[in-house]
Amino acid sequence: MASLGPAGMLPHSEYHPDTDNSKSSSEAGDTTPAPELLSTNGDEEIMRETMMQADELAAGKARAEGGGPFRRLSRKLTRPDSLDVESMRVRGMDHAAPKPSTAFILKLAFQSIGVVYGDLGTSPLYVYSSTFTSGIKTNLDILGVLSLIIYTIIAVPLVKYIFIVLRANDNGEGGTFALYSLICRHAKIGLAHNRQPTDLNISSYKLETPSRKMKRSTRVKEALENSKFWQNVLLVVVLLGPCLVIGDGSLTPAISVLSAIQGIGVQVQGLSPNVEVIITIVVLACLFSLQRFGTHRVAFMFGPAMLVWFLSIGIIGLFNIFRWDPSVFKAFNPYYAISYFIRNGKDGWTSLGGVVLCITGTEAMFADLGHFTVRSMQVAFTFLVFPSLMCAYIGQAAFLMKNQTVEDVGFTFYRSIPKPVYWPMFVVATCAAIIASQAMISATYSMIRNAMALGCFPRVTVVHTSRKIHGQIYIPEINWIIMVLSITIVGGFRSTEQIGHAYGIAVVGVFLISTCLLTLIMVMIWQTNIILCILFFAVFFTIEGTYFSAVLSKVTQGGWVPLVIATCFMTIMFSWHYGTRMKRMYEVAHKLSMDWVLSLGQSLGISRVPGVGLVYTELPQGVPAIFGHIITNLPAIHSTLVFVCIRYLAVSTIPEDERILIRRLGPRNYRMFRCAVRFGYTDHLDGPESDQSLESMLLASLQRFIRTEGMETTAAAASSPTEGIAPGDSSPVNDHFENGARDAKQQLRSEDELEAEHDAKTVDELIFLQKAREAGVVYVLGDSDVHAKKESWFFKKIVIDYIYSFLRRNCRTNTLYLSIPKARLLKVGMEYYV
């Protein structure tokens, strides 16, 4: 049986393709010709640049050590048949992005006004009407509610999200999965398909200086790593967050647009509620139809309108304050909030379900972070959104101090508008309400994309709509699902009061999840002072827990809607994650060893025909079972085989020059390679930044790997005393004969001859690869059916045989996801019993 590391076998090298070499070579004006069959012009330039770098490195080492003309270009890997360890390591996994210019920050801040802050900015349309559902008893109640609104906005959006939560981004990406990825990278936990013993190697967890903080965070990390229960709890909490955001994304368009359209009835007497509902449905259909044009185009359309909206509600708020009752500024005294609960008791606690609507849309600031930057969102909120909202709520409270009829309370916003500017303000309010939906729609896209990349959601179509901002995407399937849900909610509830009852549960649920995850990050990763951690958790969990208890009391009044939506998506995510994990466990248990494959010989026991076979597998080591199925049942296989493993890591994005790793399997004449293609959870296979297909990138990287490996072999051979020494040995050339006499007949071949021989082998292999590529590239893909074993428990049979199977049949296929041409696809059917 052939061994995995015999003498004379080529060294197993790790290679990161450098995407900048072609530019450097062209600028140098190098026009040295290269063999036609080796590569394209770009590859020739890369090869020349690589040789130049090798010469420079060799000269430095020769001066320092007196060594040969080459140095090793890459280190040996730990195992000859695996890329498990190496594919989980990425240089600079927590690298900082280049500092953007002030002009770019202001541009993104302007765009964020129309995309992120629409939902939060339109809350003044319905907060007071949802809070005072039974009317106003005394003016003190108005001051009490206003005090609650003021300090709720200061505490949650401003202090918690703008100054704390946004800092916990994952290389510019936000949302629940970003928090989870940070935790996974600093502890040996994670989703099953990425959980490896070497995850700690890619962590930026700092252990340089022993301290009490470090010891405490280490104990927390170890406790989490050793407890399967808390790992599962953490996973469920993380999956629940996106599900609640999706429910929120379905309710936001419904309540925002309907509340704006109802403003027509304030001035047009006798308008039927049915007409308002029909107009709302038409507007919603138009809104969701615009999503395919992309966030950046929508933002430039919506940005000016939202800028006008925030300036308008701020100015009108100031006008109402000085016109009706400037004494409302007394609400900045928190005593009025406390006395409000003392006077009203249970009714005051129940009214919190309306007060909490003043911060709806806050979670979109973090979820939409991938569309913008931290600084741009901080600038927009601090200098425009926050002061405008303060003026709006205080102005409406001043209006209610003198106007407390049923109509005034039910339509506070529209009643407080001065009559000369009513209709222009109605148009602006309607536009703002439509735009408000964009924040949660964009957040939903981001959440689904991240869940899909981490193996927790079926494959769907992800369309990248911007070449500059990688986070701006559009998902058609999710877009139409949310549209149907929003229209159904409007047609079913028909009033903003009922929708408001449903709205709060999803919002506050996301707040609680973010508080728990961020506290864990503060203790384990940031190593914040324990007193500050306890203070953060106590303050915000108390605030959000109080609001959550209030909105839960309205489950029977419409609050069940987001819970049902969240349960449906939670079932989908859990079933897909569970089925994917069981499928992977089966493949790992039934993989083939390289010893068995190499024992078949160079021909693998069958004929080798010209061509390149790309065998896709989820395994970074070993050989997938489908390969054994192929060589057992087919008479021939391709002359060059590449086992391709696509891996999604717990990091937002992978640098292009680190995306692909390649290793040779077996001796050179086997023509077998293993390739790991790494993606972050925000990367995509066919994003707009990809100027070439995955196939082209793979084969170009394979050519560069062969060249680099050839140079390593030449360097090793040049330093060997005889031809028989293995390429990996480091013995110096010994040109001193035993008796001190030189015999020309026994003289070793010169280094030039050795280099020429190995260069010729490299050229021959590159020509062989080019001819195989010209003969055709075929994709070999497993088409497996997963079934639960007969003895499996009932719940497992339901999840695997029905839910997971249904999702696999109806999700986007691997051929579309990987952009595989059908004419060059070979599917291998397999049945898994898990």
Number of C-alpha atoms within 10 A of each C-alpha: 10 15 13 16 14 11 14 14 15 20 23 23 22 21 22 16 23 15 13 11 17 19 13 14 20 15 8 9 8 12 11 8 10 15 11 11 15 19 21 13 14 15 18 21 23 24 21 20 21 21 16 13 13 20 15 15 16 21 18 16 16 15 10 9 9 11 18 19 19 24 21 19 19 14 12 13 16 13 15 19 22 23 23 20 18 18 23 21 18 18 11 12 21 17 10 10 8 6 7 11 9 11 9 12 21 16 14 22 24 22 29 30 29 29 32 35 30 31 28 23 29 30 24 18 24 25 25 28 24 25 24 20 14 13 14 17 11 10 15 18 21 24 28 24 25 28 24 23 26 20 16 19 19 15 15 18 22 18 13 18 20 21 12 12 20 23 13 20 23 25 17 20 29 30 31 27 27 25 21 23 22 23 22 22 23 21 21 20 27 23 20 16 20 17 15 15 11 14 21 17 16 20 20 15 16 12 10 7 8 9 10 11 17 21 14 14 22 20 13 15 20 12 13 17 16 12 11 12 10 13 17 14 11 19 16 14 20 22 23 22 25 27 28 26 29 26 30 32 30 29 27 27 34 32 31 27 29 27 24 26 22 22 22 15 14 15 13 9 8 8 13 10 13 11 12 21 23 16 15 26 23 11 19 22 15 12 17 19 14 12 20 17 13 17 28 22 16 19 22 17 14 25 24 14 19 30 18 15 24 26 17 17 26 24 16 21 27 21 18 24 23 14 12 19 17 15 12 23 16 14 23 17 13 16 13 21 24 14 15 21 17 11 12 14 11 11 12 20 17 19 22 22 28 25 24 28 24 25 22 24 29 26 28 27 29 26 29 28 24 24 26 25 22 22 16 22 26 20 18 21 21 13 10 16 22 20 14 23 24 19 21 29 26 26 30 29 29 29 26 23 20 12 16 17 12 15 13 19 24 22 21 24 25 24 20 22 20 13 11 8 10 16 16 10 20 17 16 19 28 22 18 28 29 26 30 30 31 28 29 32 29 26 30 30 23 29 23 24 26 24 22 21 21 24 23 24 23 23 21 19 15 22 17 21 21 19 12 11 15 19 24 21 24 24 20 17 11 18 19 14 11 21 23 16 18 23 22 15 22 24 16 12 15 19 19 23 22 19 25 28 24 29 31 28 29 27 28 27 18 24 22 21 17 24 20 15 18 24 19 20 21 18 22 23 22 17 19 16 12 14 8 13 17 12 12 17 17 12 13 18 19 13 17 21 16 15 24 23 16 22 27 18 15 19 16 11 15 18 22 17 23 26 17 13 19 23 16 13 19 21 15 20 25 20 24 24 23 19 26 21 17 20 20 17 14 16 20 18 10 14 17 18 14 19 15 15 20 19 13 13 15 19 17 16 15 15 14 16 14 18 22 26 24 25 22 19 23 17 22 23 22 21 25 23 19 25 21 14 13 15 15 12 8 10 11 16 21 21 21 22 20 25 26 25 23 18 24 25 28 28 24 25 23 22 15 14 14 19 20 25 25 28 27 25 23 26 19 14 12 18 20 19 19 25 25 26 19 24 24 20 25 21 21 21 15 17 16 15 14 13 10 10 13 16 15 11 16 21 19 16 22 25 22 24 21 21 20 23 24 22 23 26 23 26 26 24 27 28 23 22 17 14 13 10 16 18 21 21 14 15 14 13 16 11 11 9 11 7 6 8 8 12 8 7 6 8 10 15 12 10 18 10 12 19 19 13 13 19 17 13 14 21 17 14 20 21 18 19 25 20 16 19 17 13 14 14 20 21 22 22 20 19 14 14 15 21 20 20 14 10 7 10 10 10 9 17 18 14 21 25 17 14 16 24 18 12 17 16 10 11 13 14 14 13 14 13 15 14 14 17 11 11 8 13 15 16 14 14 13 13 10 14 13 19
